[in-house]
């Protein structure tokens, strides 16, 4: 990289490189501006943001021992970009991704190669020009050199490609419905895909809207016997990811005789209108054969909710085909850039044309209030798989989330497909909780907590929404404080921010001077023991403060339960319910919180505290085991220690 074209990094990138919170980087810049070794000066600005020389920042971090990343110098390229590169620009991302794929496929660096040589290598790797050559047309020398540095910093072109995708996804706040899927949604799709790949399925066909990361997960979970197919008009990024992973390019079209599993996501940048989405799904259904299956994930407003007359007619045509075997409406918050939007899934299979239309059925599931935990995903997958089977399979299966609706009723309703289909079995499933608790304790063995529950009836309280509980004065909501960057110090009051709630271990890494804080925010309130600190976006999160006396930074807020009249609320239950609730602005009003009888709440908190303390001890032990294994391996490899069979040595000495 020429000295006049440094890698640039903003303060968010500095925080990422140093493995600290964003305000800490701003504090370094202000606090050490006049020191003997000041924080490096900005070299330019972009969009009002100061940009710094990433190499100079990395050396400053290493020299002054600031931050939590001892490898900051080696990792600098992974957190920075060239001057004219915009990580939010999809075309820029594709160009550098093509360089990474070319390096992985050819086994040679790309930074110092002439443009003509890169084109020759790209043609040899991708003769059909399906993912490399067009993207390489406008590559600058700085980008090519950075691609090599990025691959080295990330340890491989594959990891560098994944890193670029993650950084691009973080800029997709304005993408709306086309933004990245949350990890829970991706896990559900991979679970369903793995179950739907039968013994005769030989091809996985990815249609629109599938990201490279999701494609990799689907391919990893559907088995080695399944060939990947990506149509020519889709998935240039997927092809590049496969090259980065050392895999061959996928076939451009399905074979004539293969049994296929189609996976499609909508909307996309080119497929946005409801009518266009339904038309695309209808065309897919018409091309399917009896052994084919399909997974469609799209907004619930398209797949399950009420539609206008024209769109409803299009959806009715797809229902009439008999191929829609299962419909599931999912909770909101599964699209990171549209946290209030609910998604839905259609599962298509063999048409039931040989069954009279009056006897056809469709499995309907409503998961709008069910968090997509691992158990939820497994049970829904089991329900869908049973619904795809024969009548005997349906009768033999105990459905948890789905109900069987006559297709004729759905056709005649001319309205929403999912209404009041929340599972009725959830309430009755509480009857087997004592047995399941005993099983869980048995698995823990000697590590089981000392408090053992007794299988006996007890009083219960119904769940209530947070807005009602606030109105009834069982709990109060307190705002967070807007803490400026220059208020942070090396010691003082611990600060809890919204981003800390995803990583509670980081709480305490940021602090403010108590005298300065009191002077600037005289009416601000510190936390009290048992306060629940929460956030609503980008995903809900909550943490129970065991000690109190902490500063809560806006936009995080506090729920303080009235100790005299808690209304059955337990802080740990409140935090757990918030974590699995839908997010977005104003979503807290609809959060449903579980409650327990007042006379058992104290004992429940004690039991949960004991379990949490034991979990912390086990976590520390696991970390110690990992450290021991790493050091032991390093010692043996370096030749500084050796491993001796003491029993064999003792036997030898005795002879």
Buried (B, 14 or more C-beta within 10 A) or exposed (E): BEEEBBBBBBBBBBBBBBBBBBBBBBBBBEBBEEEEEEBBEBEEEEEEEBBBBBBBBBBBBBEEEBBEBEEBBBBBBBBBBBBEBBBEEBEBBBBBBBBBBBBBBBEEBBBEBEEEEBBEBBEEBBEEEBBBBBBBEEBBBBBBBBBBBBBBBBEBBBBBBBBBBEBBBBBBEEBEBBBBBBBBBBBBBBBBBBBBBEEEBBBBBBBBBBBBBBBBBBBEBBEEEBBBBBBEEBBBBBBBBBBBBEBEBBBBEBEEEBBBBBBBBBBBEEBEEBBBBBBBBBEBBEEBEEBBBBBBBBBBBBBBBEBEEEBBEBBBBBBBBBBBBBBBBBBBBBBBBBBBBBBBBBBBBBBBEEEEEEEBBBBBBBBBBBBBEEEBBEBBBBBBBBBBBEEEEBEEBEBBBBBEBBBBEBBEBEEBBBBEBBBEEEEEEEEEEEEEEEEEBEEEEEEBBEEEBEEEEEEEEEEBBBBEBBEEEBBEBBEBBEBEBEBBBEEBBBBBBBBBBEEBEBBEBBBBBBEBBEEBBEEBBBBBEBBBBBBBBBBBBBBBBEEEEBBBBEEBBBBBBBEEEBBBBBBBBBBBBBBBBBBBEEBBEBBEBBBBEBEBBEEBBEBBBEBEEBEEEEEEEEEEEEEEEEEEEEEEEEEEEEEEEEEEEEEEEEE
